[in-house]
């Protein structure tokens, strides 16, 4: 992905900022040793910082649909990464360097995104364009002077170029398969050819009968109470019968 952005920016600068010149666009680290070895005019785009744009971080999953409109899975949300370049001009005279930087600055200001015709083929399939921010104040934790100190080079005029590119992680979670047949129930221990519905009715009938049946005494005291109660009831009935006669 990074190399594709590099090539797309080179295409943009060569076509619009450096058109008609023999100035090349390189990606080298502008160290003191490197500068001593090169004398031809050039624009250097040194990639010095790569970090995620946390302000555009999202969570969750994106549903993916098949040709019939059914969900076939869920895709992880994309991430956005910022690529920061240190853009410098290298010639024999400072006036020529300033002139080249002016052309580059105008080109980048006129294009808030990299034009589609300048993108490499893999980047053209992205749904979101690649944005361009140039000559903006840097954050406190990323000073240009610190970059030059780390490189061991001499501080010179430069442009801070930041592009934002979308990264599709591509982690796919497949959805459950579509149910193709009605649900079937089978009791444990039954053979597949048994009639499930008859068995369910039989079990329900047994449950209803058990619920309606009287409670069975479970100890001797309960038996004695039932016997005594039965005798009292018999005597009472006998007395009523005798008075009737």
C-alpha positions as a Markdown table, in Angstrom:
| # | Residue | x | y | z |
|---|---|---|---|---|
| 1 | Unk | 0.0 | 0.0 | 0.0 |
| 2 | Unk | 2.7 | 2.5 | 0.9 |
| 3 | Unk | 4.6 | 2.0 | -2.3 |
| 4 | Unk | 1.4 | 2.6 | -4.3 |
| 5 | Unk | 1.0 | 5.9 | -2.5 |
| 6 | Unk | 4.6 | 6.8 | -3.2 |
| 7 | Unk | 4.2 | 6.1 | -6.9 |
| 8 | Unk | 0.9 | 8.0 | -7.1 |
| 9 | Unk | 2.4 | 11.1 | -5.5 |
| 10 | Unk | 5.4 | 10.9 | -7.9 |
| 11 | Unk | 3.0 | 10.7 | -10.9 |
| 12 | Unk | 1.2 | 13.8 | -9.6 |
| 13 | Unk | 4.3 | 15.9 | -9.1 |
| 14 | Unk | 5.9 | 14.9 | -12.4 |
| 15 | Unk | 2.8 | 15.5 | -14.4 |
| 16 | Unk | 1.7 | 18.9 | -12.8 |
| 17 | Unk | 4.5 | 20.4 | -10.8 |
| 18 | Unk | 7.6 | 19.4 | -12.8 |
| 19 | Unk | 6.2 | 19.0 | -16.3 |
| 20 | Unk | 8.7 | 19.9 | -19.0 |
| 21 | Unk | 11.7 | 19.6 | -16.7 |
| 22 | Unk | 14.3 | 16.9 | -16.1 |
| 23 | Unk | 13.8 | 17.1 | -12.3 |
| 24 | Unk | 13.4 | 13.7 | -10.8 |
| 25 | Unk | 11.4 | 12.7 | -7.7 |
| 26 | Unk | 13.2 | 10.4 | -5.2 |
| 27 | Unk | 12.3 | 8.8 | -1.9 |
| 28 | Unk | 15.7 | 8.8 | -0.2 |
| 29 | Unk | 16.5 | 9.9 | 3.4 |
| 30 | Unk | 18.1 | 13.4 | 3.0 |
| 31 | Unk | 21.2 | 12.7 | 5.1 |
| 32 | Unk | 24.4 | 14.7 | 4.8 |
| 33 | Unk | 26.2 | 11.8 | 3.1 |
| 34 | Unk | 23.3 | 11.4 | 0.6 |
| 35 | Unk | 23.4 | 15.1 | -0.3 |
| 36 | Unk | 27.1 | 15.0 | -0.9 |
| 37 | Unk | 26.7 | 12.2 | -3.5 |
| 38 | Unk | 24.0 | 13.9 | -5.6 |
| 39 | Unk | 24.3 | 17.0 | -7.7 |
| 40 | Unk | 21.4 | 16.7 | -10.2 |
| 41 | Unk | 18.3 | 18.7 | -9.4 |
| 42 | Unk | 15.6 | 16.7 | -7.7 |
| 43 | Unk | 12.6 | 16.6 | -5.4 |
| 44 | Unk | 13.0 | 14.4 | -2.4 |
| 45 | Unk | 9.9 | 12.9 | -0.7 |
| 46 | Unk | 11.1 | 11.2 | 2.5 |
| 47 | Unk | 8.5 | 9.2 | 4.4 |
| 48 | Unk | 9.3 | 9.8 | 8.0 |
| 49 | Unk | 6.1 | 9.0 | 9.9 |
| 50 | Unk | 3.4 | 6.3 | 9.6 |
| 51 | Unk | 0.5 | 6.3 | 12.1 |
| 52 | Unk | -3.2 | 5.5 | 12.3 |
| 53 | Unk | -5.8 | 8.3 | 12.2 |
| 54 | Unk | -7.5 | 7.5 | 15.5 |
| 55 | Unk | -10.1 | 10.2 | 14.9 |
| 56 | Unk | -11.6 | 8.0 | 12.2 |
| 57 | Unk | -11.3 | 4.7 | 14.1 |
| 58 | Unk | -14.6 | 2.8 | 14.0 |
| 59 | Unk | -15.8 | -0.4 | 15.7 |
| 60 | Unk | -18.2 | -3.2 | 14.8 |
| 61 | Unk | -18.6 | -5.2 | 11.6 |
| 62 | Unk | -20.0 | -4.4 | 8.2 |
| 63 | Unk | -22.7 | -6.9 | 6.8 |
| 64 | Unk | -21.9 | -8.4 | 3.5 |
| 65 | Unk | -24.8 | -9.5 | 1.2 |
| 66 | Unk | -25.0 | -12.0 | -1.6 |
| 67 | Unk | -26.7 | -11.6 | -5.0 |
| 68 | Unk | -30.1 | -12.4 | -3.5 |
| 69 | Unk | -29.8 | -9.8 | -0.7 |
| 70 | Unk | -29.1 | -12.2 | 2.1 |
| 71 | Unk | -26.3 | -11.6 | 4.7 |
| 72 | Unk | -23.5 | -14.0 | 4.0 |
| 73 | Unk | -21.0 | -12.7 | 6.5 |
| 74 | Unk | -19.6 | -9.7 | 8.4 |
| 75 | Unk | -16.5 | -7.8 | 7.4 |
| 76 | Unk | -14.2 | -5.9 | 9.8 |
| 77 | Unk | -14.3 | -2.1 | 9.5 |
| 78 | Unk | -11.5 | -0.4 | 7.6 |
| 79 | Unk | -8.7 | 1.6 | 9.2 |
| 80 | Unk | -7.2 | 4.9 | 8.1 |
| 81 | Unk | -3.5 | 5.5 | 8.1 |
| 82 | Unk | -1.6 | 8.8 | 7.8 |
| 83 | Unk | 1.7 | 8.9 | 5.8 |
| 84 | Unk | 3.8 | 11.9 | 6.4 |
| 85 | Unk | 6.5 | 13.0 | 3.9 |
| 86 | Unk | 9.3 | 15.6 | 4.2 |
| 87 | Unk | 9.5 | 17.2 | 0.8 |
| 88 | Unk | 12.7 | 19.1 | -0.1 |
| 89 | Unk | 14.2 | 20.5 | -3.3 |
| 90 | Unk | 17.8 | 19.9 | -4.2 |
| 91 | Unk | 19.8 | 22.0 | -6.7 |
| 92 | Unk | 23.0 | 24.0 | -6.8 |
| 93 | Unk | 21.4 | 27.3 | -5.9 |
| 94 | Unk | 18.8 | 28.2 | -3.2 |
| 95 | Unk | 16.9 | 30.3 | -5.7 |
| 96 | Unk | 16.2 | 27.2 | -7.9 |
| 97 | Unk | 15.2 | 25.2 | -4.8 |
| 98 | Unk | 12.7 | 27.8 | -3.8 |
| 99 | Unk | 11.3 | 27.9 | -7.3 |
| 100 | Unk | 10.8 | 24.1 | -7.3 |
| 101 | Unk | 9.2 | 24.2 | -3.9 |
| 102 | Unk | 6.8 | 26.8 | -5.1 |
| 103 | Unk | 5.7 | 24.6 | -8.0 |
| 104 | Unk | 5.3 | 21.6 | -5.7 |
| 105 | Unk | 3.3 | 23.7 | -3.2 |
| 106 | Unk | 0.9 | 25.0 | -5.8 |
| 107 | Unk | 0.4 | 21.6 | -7.2 |
| 108 | Unk | -0.4 | 20.1 | -3.8 |
| 109 | Unk | -2.7 | 23.0 | -2.8 |
| 110 | Unk | -4.7 | 22.6 | -6.0 |
| 111 | Unk | -5.3 | 18.9 | -5.4 |
| 112 | Unk | -7.0 | 18.1 | -2.1 |
| 113 | Unk | -6.9 | 14.5 | -3.1 |
| 114 | Unk | -4.7 | 12.6 | -5.5 |
| 115 | Unk | -6.5 | 12.7 | -8.9 |
| 116 | Unk | -7.8 | 9.3 | -10.1 |
| 117 | Unk | -5.7 | 9.4 | -13.2 |
| 118 | Unk | -2.5 | 9.7 | -11.1 |
| 119 | Unk | -3.3 | 6.8 | -8.9 |
| 120 | Unk | -1.8 | 3.4 | -9.5 |
| 121 | Unk | -4.2 | 0.6 | -10.5 |
| 122 | Unk | -4.6 | -1.0 | -7.0 |
| 123 | Unk | -5.5 | 2.4 | -5.4 |
| 124 | Unk | -8.2 | 3.1 | -8.0 |
| 125 | Unk | -10.4 | 0.4 | -6.6 |
| 126 | Unk | -10.6 | 2.2 | -3.2 |
| 127 | Unk | -14.0 | 3.6 | -2.3 |
| 128 | Unk | -12.5 | 6.7 | -0.6 |
| 129 | Unk | -10.0 | 9.0 | -2.3 |
| 130 | Unk | -6.5 | 9.6 | -0.8 |
| 131 | Unk | -6.5 | 13.0 | 0.8 |
| 132 | Unk | -3.6 | 15.5 | 0.7 |
| 133 | Unk | -2.7 | 18.0 | 3.4 |
| 134 | Unk | 0.4 | 20.2 | 2.9 |
| 135 | Unk | 2.2 | 22.9 | 4.9 |
| 136 | Unk | 0.0 | 22.5 | 8.0 |
| 137 | Unk | 1.4 | 23.1 | 11.5 |
| 138 | Unk | 2.8 | 19.9 | 12.9 |
| 139 | Unk | 2.0 | 18.3 | 16.3 |
| 140 | Unk | 4.2 | 18.9 | 19.3 |
| 141 | Unk | 5.4 | 15.3 | 19.2 |
| 142 | Unk | 6.5 | 15.5 | 15.6 |
| 143 | Unk | 8.6 | 18.5 | 14.9 |
| 144 | Unk | 10.4 | 18.9 | 11.5 |
| 145 | Unk | 13.6 | 20.0 | 13.3 |
| 146 | Unk | 13.6 | 16.8 | 15.2 |
| 147 | Unk | 13.5 | 14.9 | 11.9 |
| 148 | Unk | 16.5 | 16.7 | 10.6 |
| 149 | Unk | 18.4 | 16.1 | 13.8 |
| 150 | Unk | 17.6 | 12.4 | 13.6 |
| 151 | Unk | 18.8 | 12.3 | 10.0 |
| 152 | Unk | 22.0 | 14.1 | 10.8 |
| 153 | Unk | 21.5 | 16.5 | 8.0 |
| 154 | Unk | 21.5 | 20.3 | 7.7 |
| 155 | Unk | 18.2 | 22.0 | 8.2 |
| 156 | Unk | 16.7 | 23.5 | 5.0 |
| 157 | Unk | 13.3 | 24.6 | 3.6 |
| 158 | Unk | 10.8 | 21.8 | 3.4 |
| 159 | Unk | 7.2 | 21.0 | 3.0 |
| 160 | Unk | 5.3 | 18.7 | 5.3 |
| 161 | Unk | 3.0 | 16.5 | 3.2 |
| 162 | Unk | 0.4 | 14.2 | 4.8 |
| 163 | Unk | -1.8 | 11.7 | 3.0 |
| 164 | Unk | -4.5 | 9.6 | 4.4 |
| 165 | Unk | -5.2 | 6.2 | 2.9 |
| 166 | Unk | -7.9 | 3.6 | 3.7 |
| 167 | Unk | -6.8 | 0.1 | 4.7 |
| 168 | Unk | -9.3 | -2.7 | 4.3 |
| 169 | Unk | -8.3 | -5.3 | 6.8 |
| 170 | Unk | -10.4 | -8.0 | 5.1 |
| 171 | Unk | -11.2 | -10.2 | 8.2 |
| 172 | Unk | -14.5 | -11.9 | 7.2 |
| 173 | Unk | -16.8 | -13.7 | 9.7 |
| 174 | Unk | -19.2 | -16.1 | 7.8 |
| 175 | Unk | -22.8 | -15.9 | 8.8 |
| 176 | Unk | -24.8 | -19.0 | 9.8 |
| 177 | Unk | -26.1 | -21.0 | 6.9 |
| 178 | Unk | -29.6 | -20.6 | 5.6 |
| 179 | Unk | -32.1 | -23.2 | 7.0 |
| 180 | Unk | -33.2 | -25.4 | 4.1 |
| 181 | Unk | -35.6 | -27.8 | 5.9 |
| 182 | Unk | -38.2 | -27.5 | 8.7 |
| 183 | Unk | -37.2 | -28.4 | 12.3 |
| 184 | Unk | -37.6 | -32.0 | 13.4 |
| 185 | Unk | -37.8 | -33.3 | 16.9 |
| 186 | Unk | -36.7 | -36.7 | 18.1 |
| 187 | Unk | -36.6 | -38.0 | 21.7 |
| 188 | Unk | -33.4 | -39.6 | 22.9 |
| 189 | Unk | -33.4 | -43.4 | 22.4 |
| 190 | Unk | -36.0 | -43.4 | 19.7 |
| 191 | Unk | -35.4 | -44.7 | 16.2 |
| 192 | Unk | -35.6 | -42.2 | 13.3 |
| 193 | Unk | -38.7 | -44.0 | 11.9 |
| 194 | Unk | -40.8 | -43.7 | 15.1 |
| 195 | Unk | -43.7 | -41.3 | 15.1 |
| 196 | Unk | -42.5 | -38.3 | 17.1 |
| 197 | Unk | -45.9 | -36.6 | 17.3 |
| 198 | Unk | -47.6 | -39.6 | 18.8 |
| 199 | Unk | -44.8 | -39.9 | 21.4 |
| 200 | Unk | -45.2 | -36.3 | 22.4 |
| 201 | Unk | -49.0 | -36.7 | 22.8 |
| 202 | Unk | -48.5 | -39.8 | 24.9 |
| 203 | Unk | -46.0 | -38.0 | 27.2 |
| 204 | Unk | -48.4 | -35.1 | 27.6 |
| 205 | Unk | -51.3 | -37.5 | 28.5 |
| 206 | Unk | -49.2 | -39.1 | 31.2 |
| 207 | Unk | -48.2 | -35.7 | 32.6 |
| 208 | Unk | -51.8 | -34.6 | 32.8 |
| 209 | Unk | -52.9 | -37.9 | 34.5 |
| 210 | Unk | -50.2 | -37.6 | 37.1 |
| 211 | Unk | -51.2 | -34.0 | 37.9 |
| 212 | Unk | -54.9 | -35.0 | 38.4 |
| 213 | Unk | -54.2 | -38.1 | 40.6 |
| 214 | Unk | -54.6 | -37.7 | 44.4 |
| 215 | Unk | -51.4 | -37.6 | 46.5 |
| 216 | Unk | -50.4 | -41.0 | 47.9 |
| 217 | Unk | -49.5 | -41.1 | 51.7 |
| 218 | Unk | -45.9 | -41.7 | 52.2 |
| 219 | Unk | -45.7 | -42.6 | 56.0 |
| 220 | Unk | -47.5 | -44.5 | 58.8 |
| 221 | Unk | -48.9 | -41.3 | 60.4 |
| 222 | Unk | -50.6 | -40.4 | 57.2 |
| 223 | Unk | -52.1 | -43.9 | 56.9 |
| 224 | Unk | -53.5 | -43.7 | 60.5 |
| 225 | Unk | -55.0 | -40.3 | 59.8 |
| 226 | Unk | -56.7 | -41.6 | 56.7 |
| 227 | Unk | -58.1 | -44.7 | 58.5 |
| 228 | Unk | -59.4 | -42.7 | 61.5 |
| 229 | Unk | -61.0 | -40.2 | 59.2 |
| 230 | Unk | -62.7 | -43.0 | 57.2 |
| 231 | Unk | -64.2 | -44.6 | 60.3 |
| 232 | Unk | -65.7 | -41.3 | 61.5 |
| 233 | Unk | -67.2 | -40.8 | 58.2 |
| 234 | Unk | -68.8 | -44.3 | 58.3 |
| 235 | Unk | -70.3 | -43.7 | 61.7 |
| 236 | Unk | -71.8 | -40.4 | 60.7 |
| 237 | Unk | -73.3 | -42.0 | 57.6 |
| 238 | Unk | -74.7 | -44.9 | 59.6 |
| 239 | Unk | -76.3 | -42.5 | 62.1 |
| 240 | Unk | -78.0 | -40.5 | 59.4 |
| 241 | Unk | -79.3 | -43.8 | 57.9 |
| 242 | Unk | -80.7 | -45.0 | 61.2 |
| 243 | Unk | -82.6 | -41.7 | 61.9 |
| 244 | Unk | -84.1 | -42.0 | 58.4 |
| 245 | Unk | -85.5 | -45.4 | 59.2 |
